[in-house]
Amino acid sequence: MVIGGGRSGLAAAETLAREGLQPGVVVWAGGTREKADTVLLATGYRPGLGCLKALDALDAGGMPLHSGGLSLTHPGLVCLGLESQRSFASDTLRGVSRDAEHVVAPLIAQCARRRSPPVSE
C-alpha cells in the first residue's frame, strides 16, 4: 500500500497513524479493514513525518528515532532518504540505494517473524 505525498496523502497518513494502523491491518475512516504487509509513505523532497508523531516515533526535532533507518520504537518501521541517515549521501538518489540495501535484510526478518506461528511448548 502506497500513500503518496502532498497534503491529501499526508493527511491520510496522519489519520492512519493516529487511528488505524494495527499489526497487518489498516483500518480506514468508517471502519473498513484492509490487510497490509507494508505501508509506504512517499513524502517527497521534504520529510513530512508528522504522521509518525502519534506513534511516538519522532524525536523532539520531528525526525525519526532510528539507527541507520531502522526505527528504534517500532520494529518493521523503516525510513529512507533522511539527511545523514548513514552517510553524507543518504538524502540523494545515489545514497538512498545503499541505505535501502542496509535495511532490507532486517525488514525481511521482521516480516518473517510476524508471519511465523508461535511455538508452543
Residue pairs with C-beta under 8 A, 6 or more apart in sequence:
1 26
1 34
1 36
1 38
1 39
1 40
2 40
2 42
3 9
3 12
3 13
3 16
3 39
3 40
3 41
3 42
4 42
5 42
5 43
5 44
5 48
6 44
9 41
9 42
10 43
10 48
10 50
10 51
13 41
13 48
13 51
14 50
14 51
14 54
15 29
16 26
16 27
16 28
16 39
16 51
17 51
17 52
17 53
17 54
17 55
18 51
18 54
19 27
19 29
20 26
20 27
20 28
20 29
21 27
21 39
21 55
23 114
24 35
24 36
24 37
24 114
25 33
25 34
25 35
25 36
26 33
26 34
26 35
26 36
26 39
27 33
28 34
37 111
41 48
41 51
43 49
47 62
47 63
47 82
49 58
49 62
49 63
49 64
49 79
50 62
52 58
52 64
52 77
53 62
55 73
55 74
55 77
56 73
57 64
57 65
57 71
57 73
57 74
57 77
58 64
58 65
59 65
63 82
64 71
64 77
64 79
64 82
65 71
65 72
65 73
66 72
66 79
66 82
66 85
68 85
68 86
68 99
68 102
68 103
69 78
69 79
69 80
69 82
69 85
69 86
69 99
69 102
69 103
70 77
70 78
70 103
70 106
70 107
71 77
71 78
71 79
75 110
76 107
76 110
76 111
76 114
78 103
78 107
79 85
80 96
80 99
80 100
80 103
81 90
81 91
81 96
81 99
82 90
82 91
83 90
83 91
84 90
84 91
85 91
85 95
85 99
86 95
86 98
86 99
86 102
87 95
87 98
87 99
88 95
89 95
89 98
90 96
90 99
